[in-house]
Each structure stands twice: as C-alpha cells, then as structure tokens.
Amino acid sequence: MVIGLGVHKRSVYGTVMEDNGTIIVQRDMENNIEIVNGFLFNYNTFAFILKTISICSSF
C-alpha cells in the first residue's frame, strides 16, 4: 500500500493505492494537521511518498 500527499498552501490531496496502482481512496482535505492525521490514521503500514509543489511568483 502506498499513500501519496500533495501538499499545498490551503489544502492537502491524499491518495491511497495498492502496490499494483489500484486506487483505494482519494481525498481533498484542508491543510490542517489534525485532519491529515485523521486521514492517515486509517493506514498503519505504508510506504510514504510526499509530492512537493514548487510555487513561483514574481514580486
């Protein structure tokens, strides 16, 4: 099982999938540690992938 999190300024998009790529659940959440922990709490054994997003802006 693999869990991927796309972390953004205001939201976190979580995907849980089997090793073969079958998606179990996808969820768009508020970027709040308690909410994200609640999502992850359901899965006690997993490989963790964190997708980082670079945001470029001009000032």
C-alpha positions as CSV (number, residue, x, y, z in Angstrom):
1,M,0.0,0.0,0.0
2,V,1.2,3.5,-0.9
3,I,-0.1,6.8,0.3
4,G,0.7,10.0,-1.6
5,L,0.1,13.5,-0.3
6,G,0.1,16.6,-2.5
7,V,0.6,19.4,0.0
8,H,-0.5,22.9,-1.0
9,K,-0.8,26.1,1.0
10,R,-4.5,25.7,1.8
11,S,-5.2,22.0,1.0
12,V,-3.7,18.5,1.0
13,Y,-4.8,16.0,-1.6
14,G,-4.3,12.4,-0.4
15,T,-4.4,9.2,-2.4
16,V,-4.2,5.7,-1.1
17,M,-3.4,2.9,-3.5
18,E,-2.5,-0.7,-3.7
19,D,1.1,-1.6,-4.9
20,N,-0.4,-2.5,-8.3
21,G,-1.7,1.0,-8.7
22,T,-5.4,0.4,-7.9
23,I,-6.7,3.5,-6.1
24,I,-8.5,2.8,-2.8
25,V,-9.4,6.3,-1.9
26,Q,-8.7,9.9,-2.9
27,R,-9.5,12.9,-0.7
28,D,-9.1,16.7,-0.8
29,M,-8.6,18.0,2.7
30,E,-8.0,21.3,4.5
31,N,-4.3,21.8,5.2
32,N,-4.7,21.0,8.9
33,I,-2.5,18.6,10.8
34,E,-5.5,17.1,12.7
35,I,-7.4,16.4,9.5
36,V,-4.4,14.9,7.7
37,N,-3.6,12.8,10.8
38,G,-7.2,11.5,10.8
39,F,-6.9,10.5,7.2
40,L,-3.5,8.7,7.7
41,F,-4.7,7.1,11.0
42,N,-6.7,4.5,9.0
43,Y,-3.5,3.1,7.4
44,N,-0.9,1.9,9.8
45,T,1.6,0.2,7.4
46,F,2.5,2.0,4.2
47,A,5.3,3.5,2.1
48,F,5.0,7.2,2.2
49,I,5.5,9.5,-0.8
50,L,5.4,13.2,-0.4
51,K,4.9,15.2,-3.6
52,T,6.2,18.7,-3.3
53,I,4.9,21.5,-5.3
54,S,7.1,24.5,-6.2
55,I,5.2,27.8,-6.4
56,C,6.9,30.5,-8.3
57,S,5.7,34.1,-8.1
58,S,7.1,37.4,-9.2
59,F,7.1,40.3,-6.8
